[in-house]
Amino acid sequence: MIIHSIVADEVIYAGIEDVQAPVEMWVNGIFMQVEAISDYEVKIVRVLSPELAPYLNDNHLPGQIIQLTRN
């Protein structure tokens, strides 16, 4: 990506080290990308299932927070 700006690179990229990439994992039998909020909570970023049903379920919308359980 090329950025044409008069703003210094240090300002544009400040804090980029703190950005975490989403993690792909199976949650409740559905493959999705999630961001960790805490040790036992994740926020859905994107559903990656080839099936239609997970996309139609309101519990799997991006932005929803899911409680993880310990095994």
PyMOL Python script that loads the backbone (N, CA, C, O; Angstrom):
from pymol import cmd

cmd.read_pdbstr("""\
ATOM      1  N   MET A   1       0.847  -1.162   0.000  1.00  0.00           N
ATOM      2  CA  MET A   1       0.000   0.000   0.000  1.00  0.00           C
ATOM      3  C   MET A   1       0.899   1.234   0.000  1.00  0.00           C
ATOM      4  O   MET A   1       1.905   1.285   0.708  1.00  0.00           O
ATOM      5  N   ILE A   2       0.530   2.203  -0.787  1.00  0.00           N
ATOM      6  CA  ILE A   2       1.265   3.461  -0.870  1.00  0.00           C
ATOM      7  C   ILE A   2       0.413   4.556  -0.243  1.00  0.00           C
ATOM      8  O   ILE A   2      -0.766   4.708  -0.563  1.00  0.00           O
ATOM      9  N   ILE A   3       1.029   5.314   0.653  1.00  0.00           N
ATOM     10  CA  ILE A   3       0.339   6.428   1.297  1.00  0.00           C
ATOM     11  C   ILE A   3       1.028   7.714   0.857  1.00  0.00           C
ATOM     12  O   ILE A   3       2.223   7.903   1.087  1.00  0.00           O
ATOM     13  N   HIS A   4       0.267   8.584   0.230  1.00  0.00           N
ATOM     14  CA  HIS A   4       0.782   9.900  -0.168  1.00  0.00           C
ATOM     15  C   HIS A   4       0.248  10.911   0.833  1.00  0.00           C
ATOM     16  O   HIS A   4      -0.937  11.245   0.814  1.00  0.00           O
ATOM     17  N   SER A   5       1.123  11.399   1.709  1.00  0.00           N
ATOM     18  CA  SER A   5       0.681  12.297   2.764  1.00  0.00           C
ATOM     19  C   SER A   5       1.822  13.205   3.188  1.00  0.00           C
ATOM     20  O   SER A   5       2.996  12.855   3.059  1.00  0.00           O
ATOM     21  N   ILE A   6       1.460  14.381   3.696  1.00  0.00           N
ATOM     22  CA  ILE A   6       2.479  15.277   4.241  1.00  0.00           C
ATOM     23  C   ILE A   6       2.753  14.961   5.708  1.00  0.00           C
ATOM     24  O   ILE A   6       3.658  15.535   6.313  1.00  0.00           O
ATOM     25  N   VAL A   7       1.969  14.046   6.277  1.00  0.00           N
ATOM     26  CA  VAL A   7       2.150  13.652   7.672  1.00  0.00           C
ATOM     27  C   VAL A   7       3.321  12.680   7.756  1.00  0.00           C
ATOM     28  O   VAL A   7       3.472  11.807   6.900  1.00  0.00           O
ATOM     29  N   ALA A   8       4.142  12.831   8.780  1.00  0.00           N
ATOM     30  CA  ALA A   8       5.320  11.983   8.956  1.00  0.00           C
ATOM     31  C   ALA A   8       4.919  10.519   9.178  1.00  0.00           C
ATOM     32  O   ALA A   8       3.878  10.234   9.770  1.00  0.00           O
ATOM     33  N   ASP A   9       5.753   9.604   8.698  1.00  0.00           N
ATOM     34  CA  ASP A   9       5.488   8.173   8.860  1.00  0.00           C
ATOM     35  C   ASP A   9       5.333   7.777  10.328  1.00  0.00           C
ATOM     36  O   ASP A   9       4.529   6.903  10.651  1.00  0.00           O
ATOM     37  N   GLU A  10       6.093   8.412  11.211  1.00  0.00           N
ATOM     38  CA  GLU A  10       6.025   8.084  12.635  1.00  0.00           C
ATOM     39  C   GLU A  10       4.636   8.365  13.210  1.00  0.00           C
ATOM     40  O   GLU A  10       4.170   7.657  14.104  1.00  0.00           O
ATOM     41  N   VAL A  11       3.986   9.396  12.693  1.00  0.00           N
ATOM     42  CA  VAL A  11       2.635   9.743  13.158  1.00  0.00           C
ATOM     43  C   VAL A  11       1.614   8.761  12.583  1.00  0.00           C
ATOM     44  O   VAL A  11       0.713   8.311  13.292  1.00  0.00           O
ATOM     45  N   ILE A  12       1.752   8.435  11.317  1.00  0.00           N
ATOM     46  CA  ILE A  12       0.809   7.535  10.657  1.00  0.00           C
ATOM     47  C   ILE A  12       0.850   6.147  11.282  1.00  0.00           C
ATOM     48  O   ILE A  12      -0.193   5.541  11.529  1.00  0.00           O
ATOM     49  N   TYR A  13       2.042   5.651  11.534  1.00  0.00           N
ATOM     50  CA  TYR A  13       2.201   4.286  12.021  1.00  0.00           C
ATOM     51  C   TYR A  13       2.372   4.185  13.538  1.00  0.00           C
ATOM     52  O   TYR A  13       2.757   3.130  14.043  1.00  0.00           O
ATOM     53  N   ALA A  14       2.096   5.251  14.260  1.00  0.00           N
ATOM     54  CA  ALA A  14       2.224   5.218  15.722  1.00  0.00           C
ATOM     55  C   ALA A  14       1.223   4.215  16.303  1.00  0.00           C
ATOM     56  O   ALA A  14       0.032   4.272  15.999  1.00  0.00           O
ATOM     57  N   GLY A  15       1.708   3.310  17.130  1.00  0.00           N
ATOM     58  CA  GLY A  15       0.840   2.333  17.786  1.00  0.00           C
ATOM     59  C   GLY A  15       0.530   1.108  16.961  1.00  0.00           C
ATOM     60  O   GLY A  15      -0.266   0.270  17.386  1.00  0.00           O
ATOM     61  N   ILE A  16       1.135   0.977  15.791  1.00  0.00           N
ATOM     62  CA  ILE A  16       0.825  -0.185  14.945  1.00  0.00           C
ATOM     63  C   ILE A  16       1.330  -1.485  15.570  1.00  0.00           C
ATOM     64  O   ILE A  16       0.826  -2.561  15.246  1.00  0.00           O
ATOM     65  N   GLU A  17       2.307  -1.399  16.451  1.00  0.00           N
ATOM     66  CA  GLU A  17       2.821  -2.601  17.116  1.00  0.00           C
ATOM     67  C   GLU A  17       1.788  -3.202  18.057  1.00  0.00           C
ATOM     68  O   GLU A  17       1.831  -4.399  18.342  1.00  0.00           O
ATOM     69  N   ASP A  18       0.855  -2.379  18.545  1.00  0.00           N
ATOM     70  CA  ASP A  18      -0.146  -2.844  19.499  1.00  0.00           C
ATOM     71  C   ASP A  18      -1.353  -3.497  18.839  1.00  0.00           C
ATOM     72  O   ASP A  18      -2.193  -4.075  19.529  1.00  0.00           O
ATOM     73  N   VAL A  19      -1.453  -3.416  17.523  1.00  0.00           N
ATOM     74  CA  VAL A  19      -2.597  -3.983  16.808  1.00  0.00           C
ATOM     75  C   VAL A  19      -2.409  -5.494  16.704  1.00  0.00           C
ATOM     76  O   VAL A  19      -1.361  -5.972  16.270  1.00  0.00           O
ATOM     77  N   GLN A  20      -3.433  -6.236  17.107  1.00  0.00           N
ATOM     78  CA  GLN A  20      -3.369  -7.689  17.041  1.00  0.00           C
ATOM     79  C   GLN A  20      -4.217  -8.187  15.878  1.00  0.00           C
ATOM     80  O   GLN A  20      -5.341  -7.729  15.675  1.00  0.00           O
ATOM     81  N   ALA A  21      -3.676  -9.117  15.127  1.00  0.00           N
ATOM     82  CA  ALA A  21      -4.420  -9.707  14.014  1.00  0.00           C
ATOM     83  C   ALA A  21      -5.464 -10.664  14.576  1.00  0.00           C
ATOM     84  O   ALA A  21      -5.225 -11.302  15.601  1.00  0.00           O
ATOM     85  N   PRO A  22      -6.617 -10.775  13.920  1.00  0.00           N
ATOM     86  CA  PRO A  22      -7.623 -11.739  14.371  1.00  0.00           C
ATOM     87  C   PRO A  22      -7.093 -13.164  14.282  1.00  0.00           C
ATOM     88  O   PRO A  22      -6.248 -13.477  13.443  1.00  0.00           O
ATOM     89  N   VAL A  23      -7.603 -14.019  15.159  1.00  0.00           N
ATOM     90  CA  VAL A  23      -7.209 -15.417  15.216  1.00  0.00           C
ATOM     91  C   VAL A  23      -8.338 -16.253  14.630  1.00  0.00           C
ATOM     92  O   VAL A  23      -9.510 -15.999  14.907  1.00  0.00           O
ATOM     93  N   GLU A  24      -7.990 -17.248  13.822  1.00  0.00           N
ATOM     94  CA  GLU A  24      -8.997 -18.150  13.281  1.00  0.00           C
ATOM     95  C   GLU A  24      -9.157 -19.330  14.229  1.00  0.00           C
ATOM     96  O   GLU A  24      -8.174 -19.952  14.633  1.00  0.00           O
ATOM     97  N   MET A  25     -10.407 -19.633  14.580  1.00  0.00           N
ATOM     98  CA  MET A  25     -10.656 -20.755  15.486  1.00  0.00           C
ATOM     99  C   MET A  25     -12.080 -21.263  15.318  1.00  0.00           C
ATOM    100  O   MET A  25     -12.934 -20.585  14.748  1.00  0.00           O
ATOM    101  N   TRP A  26     -12.319 -22.462  15.823  1.00  0.00           N
ATOM    102  CA  TRP A  26     -13.647 -23.050  15.837  1.00  0.00           C
ATOM    103  C   TRP A  26     -14.330 -22.631  17.121  1.00  0.00           C
ATOM    104  O   TRP A  26     -13.804 -22.864  18.209  1.00  0.00           O
ATOM    105  N   VAL A  27     -15.492 -22.019  17.008  1.00  0.00           N
ATOM    106  CA  VAL A  27     -16.292 -21.621  18.170  1.00  0.00           C
ATOM    107  C   VAL A  27     -17.694 -22.179  17.965  1.00  0.00           C
ATOM    108  O   VAL A  27     -18.363 -21.857  16.983  1.00  0.00           O
ATOM    109  N   ASN A  28     -18.129 -23.009  18.892  1.00  0.00           N
ATOM    110  CA  ASN A  28     -19.460 -23.639  18.812  1.00  0.00           C
ATOM    111  C   ASN A  28     -19.672 -24.361  17.479  1.00  0.00           C
ATOM    112  O   ASN A  28     -20.774 -24.343  16.932  1.00  0.00           O
ATOM    113  N   GLY A  29     -18.617 -24.996  16.957  1.00  0.00           N
ATOM    114  CA  GLY A  29     -18.716 -25.755  15.720  1.00  0.00           C
ATOM    115  C   GLY A  29     -18.676 -24.925  14.460  1.00  0.00           C
ATOM    116  O   GLY A  29     -18.943 -25.448  13.377  1.00  0.00           O
ATOM    117  N   ILE A  30     -18.349 -23.640  14.562  1.00  0.00           N
ATOM    118  CA  ILE A  30     -18.308 -22.747  13.409  1.00  0.00           C
ATOM    119  C   ILE A  30     -16.921 -22.137  13.312  1.00  0.00           C
ATOM    120  O   ILE A  30     -16.380 -21.645  14.302  1.00  0.00           O
ATOM    121  N   PHE A  31     -16.346 -22.169  12.116  1.00  0.00           N
ATOM    122  CA  PHE A  31     -15.017 -21.602  11.895  1.00  0.00           C
ATOM    123  C   PHE A  31     -15.154 -20.103  11.697  1.00  0.00           C
ATOM    124  O   PHE A  31     -15.921 -19.658  10.842  1.00  0.00           O
ATOM    125  N   MET A  32     -14.413 -19.310  12.486  1.00  0.00           N
ATOM    126  CA  MET A  32     -14.518 -17.855  12.407  1.00  0.00           C
ATOM    127  C   MET A  32     -13.229 -17.182  12.839  1.00  0.00           C
ATOM    128  O   MET A  32     -12.362 -17.803  13.453  1.00  0.00           O
ATOM    129  N   GLN A  33     -13.119 -15.913  12.512  1.00  0.00           N
ATOM    130  CA  GLN A  33     -12.020 -15.088  12.991  1.00  0.00           C
ATOM    131  C   GLN A  33     -12.510 -14.325  14.211  1.00  0.00           C
ATOM    132  O   GLN A  33     -13.602 -13.758  14.203  1.00  0.00           O
ATOM    133  N   VAL A  34     -11.694 -14.314  15.263  1.00  0.00           N
ATOM    134  CA  VAL A  34     -12.076 -13.643  16.502  1.00  0.00           C
ATOM    135  C   VAL A  34     -10.911 -12.820  17.030  1.00  0.00           C
ATOM    136  O   VAL A  34      -9.751 -13.081  16.714  1.00  0.00           O
ATOM    137  N   GLU A  35     -11.244 -11.818  17.843  1.00  0.00           N
ATOM    138  CA  GLU A  35     -10.248 -11.029  18.583  1.00  0.00           C
ATOM    139  C   GLU A  35     -10.421 -11.335  20.055  1.00  0.00           C
ATOM    140  O   GLU A  35     -11.546 -11.378  20.553  1.00  0.00           O
ATOM    141  N   ALA A  36      -9.328 -11.547  20.752  1.00  0.00           N
ATOM    142  CA  ALA A  36      -9.389 -11.814  22.187  1.00  0.00           C
ATOM    143  C   ALA A  36      -9.699 -10.524  22.937  1.00  0.00           C
ATOM    144  O   ALA A  36      -9.077  -9.488  22.703  1.00  0.00           O
ATOM    145  N   ILE A  37     -10.668 -10.606  23.837  1.00  0.00           N
ATOM    146  CA  ILE A  37     -11.003  -9.488  24.714  1.00  0.00           C
ATOM    147  C   ILE A  37     -10.398  -9.735  26.086  1.00  0.00           C
ATOM    148  O   ILE A  37      -9.820  -8.833  26.692  1.00  0.00           O
ATOM    149  N   SER A  38     -10.533 -10.956  26.568  1.00  0.00           N
ATOM    150  CA  SER A  38      -9.929 -11.385  27.822  1.00  0.00           C
ATOM    151  C   SER A  38      -9.574 -12.860  27.668  1.00  0.00           C
ATOM    152  O   SER A  38      -9.647 -13.408  26.568  1.00  0.00           O
ATOM    153  N   ASP A  39      -9.193 -13.498  28.764  1.00  0.00           N
ATOM    154  CA  ASP A  39      -8.811 -14.909  28.690  1.00  0.00           C
ATOM    155  C   ASP A  39      -9.974 -15.809  28.275  1.00  0.00           C
ATOM    156  O   ASP A  39      -9.756 -16.854  27.662  1.00  0.00           O
ATOM    157  N   TYR A  40     -11.197 -15.418  28.599  1.00  0.00           N
ATOM    158  CA  TYR A  40     -12.348 -16.277  28.334  1.00  0.00           C
ATOM    159  C   TYR A  40     -13.430 -15.597  27.507  1.00  0.00           C
ATOM    160  O   TYR A  40     -14.569 -16.064  27.482  1.00  0.00           O
ATOM    161  N   GLU A  41     -13.095 -14.503  26.830  1.00  0.00           N
ATOM    162  CA  GLU A  41     -14.047 -13.814  25.963  1.00  0.00           C
ATOM    163  C   GLU A  41     -13.382 -13.458  24.647  1.00  0.00           C
ATOM    164  O   GLU A  41     -12.234 -13.015  24.615  1.00  0.00           O
ATOM    165  N   VAL A  42     -14.115 -13.657  23.560  1.00  0.00           N
ATOM    166  CA  VAL A  42     -13.644 -13.260  22.238  1.00  0.00           C
ATOM    167  C   VAL A  42     -14.756 -12.506  21.525  1.00  0.00           C
ATOM    168  O   VAL A  42     -15.938 -12.718  21.797  1.00  0.00           O
ATOM    169  N   LYS A  43     -14.367 -11.623  20.610  1.00  0.00           N
ATOM    170  CA  LYS A  43     -15.323 -10.874  19.798  1.00  0.00           C
ATOM    171  C   LYS A  43     -15.223 -11.375  18.365  1.00  0.00           C
ATOM    172  O   LYS A  43     -14.124 -11.488  17.822  1.00  0.00           O
ATOM    173  N   ILE A  44     -16.354 -11.676  17.752  1.00  0.00           N
ATOM    174  CA  ILE A  44     -16.378 -12.178  16.383  1.00  0.00           C
ATOM    175  C   ILE A  44     -15.994 -11.060  15.421  1.00  0.00           C
ATOM    176  O   ILE A  44     -16.550  -9.963  15.468  1.00  0.00           O
ATOM    177  N   VAL A  45     -15.032 -11.359  14.544  1.00  0.00           N
ATOM    178  CA  VAL A  45     -14.624 -10.428  13.497  1.00  0.00           C
ATOM    179  C   VAL A  45     -15.274 -10.834  12.182  1.00  0.00           C
ATOM    180  O   VAL A  45     -15.804  -9.992  11.457  1.00  0.00           O
ATOM    181  N   ARG A  46     -15.229 -12.147  11.872  1.00  0.00           N
ATOM    182  CA  ARG A  46     -15.756 -12.625  10.595  1.00  0.00           C
ATOM    183  C   ARG A  46     -16.079 -14.111  10.698  1.00  0.00           C
ATOM    184  O   ARG A  46     -15.317 -14.874  11.292  1.00  0.00           O
ATOM    185  N   VAL A  47     -17.186 -14.516  10.130  1.00  0.00           N
ATOM    186  CA  VAL A  47     -17.544 -15.931  10.038  1.00  0.00           C
ATOM    187  C   VAL A  47     -16.938 -16.467   8.755  1.00  0.00           C
ATOM    188  O   VAL A  47     -17.063 -15.849   7.698  1.00  0.00           O
ATOM    189  N   LEU A  48     -16.275 -17.630   8.846  1.00  0.00           N
ATOM    190  CA  LEU A  48     -15.590 -18.209   7.694  1.00  0.00           C
ATOM    191  C   LEU A  48     -16.211 -19.528   7.244  1.00  0.00           C
ATOM    192  O   LEU A  48     -15.577 -20.281   6.504  1.00  0.00           O
ATOM    193  N   SER A  49     -17.399 -19.816   7.662  1.00  0.00           N
ATOM    194  CA  SER A  49     -18.060 -21.079   7.358  1.00  0.00           C
ATOM    195  C   SER A  49     -18.558 -21.110   5.916  1.00  0.00           C
ATOM    196  O   SER A  49     -19.053 -20.102   5.411  1.00  0.00           O
ATOM    197  N   PRO A  50     -18.432 -22.263   5.247  1.00  0.00           N
ATOM    198  CA  PRO A  50     -19.010 -22.383   3.910  1.00  0.00           C
ATOM    199  C   PRO A  50     -20.522 -22.619   3.948  1.00  0.00           C
ATOM    200  O   PRO A  50     -21.189 -22.540   2.917  1.00  0.00           O
ATOM    201  N   GLU A  51     -21.058 -22.905   5.127  1.00  0.00           N
ATOM    202  CA  GLU A  51     -22.487 -23.143   5.289  1.00  0.00           C
ATOM    203  C   GLU A  51     -23.232 -21.818   5.431  1.00  0.00           C
ATOM    204  O   GLU A  51     -22.650 -20.828   5.875  1.00  0.00           O
ATOM    205  N   LEU A  52     -24.494 -21.788   5.065  1.00  0.00           N
ATOM    206  CA  LEU A  52     -25.308 -20.581   5.140  1.00  0.00           C
ATOM    207  C   LEU A  52     -25.869 -20.323   6.539  1.00  0.00           C
ATOM    208  O   LEU A  52     -25.995 -19.169   6.950  1.00  0.00           O
ATOM    209  N   ALA A  53     -26.200 -21.371   7.261  1.00  0.00           N
ATOM    210  CA  ALA A  53     -26.880 -21.244   8.555  1.00  0.00           C
ATOM    211  C   ALA A  53     -26.146 -20.339   9.560  1.00  0.00           C
ATOM    212  O   ALA A  53     -26.807 -19.530  10.210  1.00  0.00           O
ATOM    213  N   PRO A  54     -24.817 -20.433   9.721  1.00  0.00           N
ATOM    214  CA  PRO A  54     -24.151 -19.547  10.693  1.00  0.00           C
ATOM    215  C   PRO A  54     -24.309 -18.061  10.378  1.00  0.00           C
ATOM    216  O   PRO A  54     -24.336 -17.236  11.291  1.00  0.00           O
ATOM    217  N   TYR A  55     -24.413 -17.715   9.103  1.00  0.00           N
ATOM    218  CA  TYR A  55     -24.569 -16.311   8.717  1.00  0.00           C
ATOM    219  C   TYR A  55     -25.952 -15.782   9.064  1.00  0.00           C
ATOM    220  O   TYR A  55     -26.129 -14.581   9.268  1.00  0.00           O
ATOM    221  N   LEU A  56     -26.925 -16.670   9.129  1.00  0.00           N
ATOM    222  CA  LEU A  56     -28.300 -16.269   9.419  1.00  0.00           C
ATOM    223  C   LEU A  56     -28.601 -16.253  10.910  1.00  0.00           C
ATOM    224  O   LEU A  56     -29.650 -15.756  11.320  1.00  0.00           O
ATOM    225  N   ASN A  57     -27.703 -16.785  11.723  1.00  0.00           N
ATOM    226  CA  ASN A  57     -27.894 -16.839  13.172  1.00  0.00           C
ATOM    227  C   ASN A  57     -27.413 -15.522  13.792  1.00  0.00           C
ATOM    228  O   ASN A  57     -26.255 -15.140  13.624  1.00  0.00           O
ATOM    229  N   ASP A  58     -28.302 -14.837  14.504  1.00  0.00           N
ATOM    230  CA  ASP A  58     -27.947 -13.553  15.123  1.00  0.00           C
ATOM    231  C   ASP A  58     -26.862 -13.671  16.177  1.00  0.00           C
ATOM    232  O   ASP A  58     -26.218 -12.674  16.503  1.00  0.00           O
ATOM    233  N   ASN A  59     -26.641 -14.864  16.720  1.00  0.00           N
ATOM    234  CA  ASN A  59     -25.596 -15.061  17.727  1.00  0.00           C
ATOM    235  C   ASN A  59     -24.195 -15.069  17.121  1.00  0.00           C
ATOM    236  O   ASN A  59     -23.207 -15.025  17.854  1.00  0.00           O
ATOM    237  N   HIS A  60     -24.098 -15.125  15.806  1.00  0.00           N
ATOM    238  CA  HIS A  60     -22.792 -15.193  15.146  1.00  0.00           C
ATOM    239  C   HIS A  60     -22.496 -13.965  14.309  1.00  0.00           C
ATOM    240  O   HIS A  60     -21.668 -14.032  13.400  1.00  0.00           O
ATOM    241  N   LEU A  61     -23.145 -12.851  14.585  1.00  0.00           N
ATOM    242  CA  LEU A  61     -22.879 -11.617  13.854  1.00  0.00           C
ATOM    243  C   LEU A  61     -21.538 -11.013  14.282  1.00  0.00           C
ATOM    244  O   LEU A  61     -21.176 -11.108  15.455  1.00  0.00           O
ATOM    245  N   PRO A  62     -20.801 -10.400  13.366  1.00  0.00           N
ATOM    246  CA  PRO A  62     -19.570  -9.710  13.754  1.00  0.00           C
ATOM    247  C   PRO A  62     -19.854  -8.671  14.838  1.00  0.00           C
ATOM    248  O   PRO A  62     -20.833  -7.927  14.773  1.00  0.00           O
ATOM    249  N   GLY A  63     -18.973  -8.644  15.832  1.00  0.00           N
ATOM    250  CA  GLY A  63     -19.140  -7.735  16.956  1.00  0.00           C
ATOM    251  C   GLY A  63     -19.720  -8.413  18.193  1.00  0.00           C
ATOM    252  O   GLY A  63     -19.628  -7.876  19.297  1.00  0.00           O
ATOM    253  N   GLN A  64     -20.321  -9.598  18.010  1.00  0.00           N
ATOM    254  CA  GLN A  64     -20.873 -10.329  19.150  1.00  0.00           C
ATOM    255  C   GLN A  64     -19.736 -10.843  20.023  1.00  0.00           C
ATOM    256  O   GLN A  64     -18.682 -11.235  19.521  1.00  0.00           O
ATOM    257  N   ILE A  65     -19.955 -10.836  21.316  1.00  0.00           N
ATOM    258  CA  ILE A  65     -18.964 -11.343  22.261  1.00  0.00           C
ATOM    259  C   ILE A  65     -19.385 -12.724  22.713  1.00  0.00           C
ATOM    260  O   ILE A  65     -20.534 -12.947  23.095  1.00  0.00           O
ATOM    261  N   ILE A  66     -18.432 -13.656  22.665  1.00  0.00           N
ATOM    262  CA  ILE A  66     -18.698 -15.047  23.010  1.00  0.00           C
ATOM    263  C   ILE A  66     -17.867 -15.422  24.223  1.00  0.00           C
ATOM    264  O   ILE A  66     -16.676 -15.117  24.293  1.00  0.00           O
ATOM    265  N   GLN A  67     -18.501 -16.085  25.177  1.00  0.00           N
ATOM    266  CA  GLN A  67     -17.834 -16.594  26.374  1.00  0.00           C
ATOM    267  C   GLN A  67     -17.218 -17.948  26.034  1.00  0.00           C
ATOM    268  O   GLN A  67     -17.927 -18.828  25.546  1.00  0.00           O
ATOM    269  N   LEU A  68     -15.946 -18.141  26.269  1.00  0.00           N
ATOM    270  CA  LEU A  68     -15.288 -19.425  26.056  1.00  0.00           C
ATOM    271  C   LEU A  68     -15.296 -20.209  27.357  1.00  0.00           C
ATOM    272  O   LEU A  68     -15.259 -19.633  28.444  1.00  0.00           O
ATOM    273  N   THR A  69     -15.346 -21.513  27.235  1.00  0.00           N
ATOM    274  CA  THR A  69     -15.327 -22.372  28.431  1.00  0.00           C
ATOM    275  C   THR A  69     -14.020 -23.142  28.480  1.00  0.00           C
ATOM    276  O   THR A  69     -13.400 -23.419  27.454  1.00  0.00           O
ATOM    277  N   ARG A  70     -13.622 -23.476  29.678  1.00  0.00           N
ATOM    278  CA  ARG A  70     -12.410 -24.283  29.860  1.00  0.00           C
ATOM    279  C   ARG A  70     -12.761 -25.746  29.680  1.00  0.00           C
ATOM    280  O   ARG A  70     -13.838 -26.189  30.078  1.00  0.00           O
ATOM    281  N   ASN A  71     -11.843 -26.497  29.075  1.00  0.00           N
ATOM    282  CA  ASN A  71     -12.049 -27.948  28.918  1.00  0.00           C
ATOM    283  C   ASN A  71     -11.342 -28.697  29.982  1.00  0.00           C
ATOM    284  O   ASN A  71     -11.400 -29.926  30.014  1.00  0.00           O
TER     285      ASN A  71
END
""", "prot")
cmd.dss("prot")
cmd.show_as("cartoon", "prot")
cmd.util.cbc("prot")
cmd.orient("prot")
